Amino acid sequence: MRPQEIIAIKRDGKALSDGEIATFIDGVCDGTWTDYQITALIMAMFIRGLNRREQYSITGAMLNSGTIMDLSDIDAPKGDKHSTGGVGDKTSLIIAPLAAVCGVAVPMISGRGLGHTGGTLDKLESIPGFDVNLPFATFKKILKKCGFALAGQTKQIAPADKKIYALRDATATVPYIPLIVASIMSKKLAEGLDALVLDVKTGSGAFIQKYAETLKLAHSLCETGKTFGVNTKAIITEMNQPLGRYVGNSLEVYECLKILRGEADDVMQPTLELSVELTATLLVQCKVVGSMEAAKDKIRRALATGEVLERFRLNIELQGGDPKICDKPEGLLTKGLTKVAVIAEASGYIGDIDSLIIGNAVCEIGGGRLTAEDSVDHAVGYECIKTVGDRVNKGDELGIVHCRKNQSTHIGEKLRSAYKISRDITRTTKLVRATV
Ligand code: URA
């Protein structure tokens, strides 16, 4: 069947058969479908919708577009964490070495920046020399040596998602539950896992912003995991402000290193708190410990000994990066950037920080992509100084944009519009909203 015939079926609002979906995914992988045909069908799916059967069918076809990793010769339980995408959401860089030190093998396949959110691969590439394009044999060798490996989709592992992910990023087709489920689960199920914990974001900076819809996404992800035999849990977490202090690739790696070095400041605490919660859940799922309390104790001890930082250093070495950044995280910060302060226009309490505005602003100054072919500027980003619930006075700094000289004129104004300041405290935040 020709691509245009399959596109026409969905354009006209009809369901696609399993065979038609398989033909589409085959065409994505063997290059017989062009980018514009792939995008036309994805947009038609986005607008016309996919039913439950179609959702399972596209997830299965995307998963089977590559191979499922055989990790049976690794004794440790295999576990991973994945997020549905957030702003300043950098926990993977902490969770992978932390879970590895605690006894879980973490074969983490991640993505690049998507929409207004950052991606683990782009963050890792801000470490000089760090290679995320690993053939499976190398990936496995690294996993065996240090307990975790971090890489992108390849021709062998989740190739359909590699292509479709990049096109969705550039064509405003990310925020649709069946496409998110297919994208995430085709990557994660290819890892041959025993357990998977999902960080499902809700609120202004999430792809699925409304809580009721977020719950649906969480259930759908868990059901898919269960159908494919993987112990899957979802934790719904708040994205009504960026996570932690920094948004932007190098800046986020810097924050993670500060945390692993035991030098986290107050604004970084939520990044640590969420990393601990997700890792603890994974340790319990993998039966490394029997309870969340025992898991958190184990995690705190691992962090306090410095072993997690050392494990991250080993991984950086094995993946070709410069391990010296573990001793001097400041080396990641680009000198000579322009810093633009975002100033409070009124006194009061910060009620909300629209993280969609912040994520889009960071993309606009080069931290994300406008087209699939773009490279990102790893250096730029945003620093949160005040967070939700903080008292501020008119003229206080709310945050600082780290940008290139020619970008400084309008960006401060845009970012100021992300902040809602009210006379009274309107709400406080709870990072973890629910577990599914
Ligand atoms: N993360 C993914 O890997 N895919 C999505 O579609 C959204 C978040």
Boltz pocket constraint, residues with backbone or C-beta under 6 A from the ligand:
constraints:
  - pocket:
      binder: B
      contacts: [[A, 83], [A, 84], [A, 85], [A, 111], [A, 114], [A, 174], [A, 179], [A, 180], [A, 181], [A, 183], [A, 184], [A, 187]]
      max_distance: 6.0
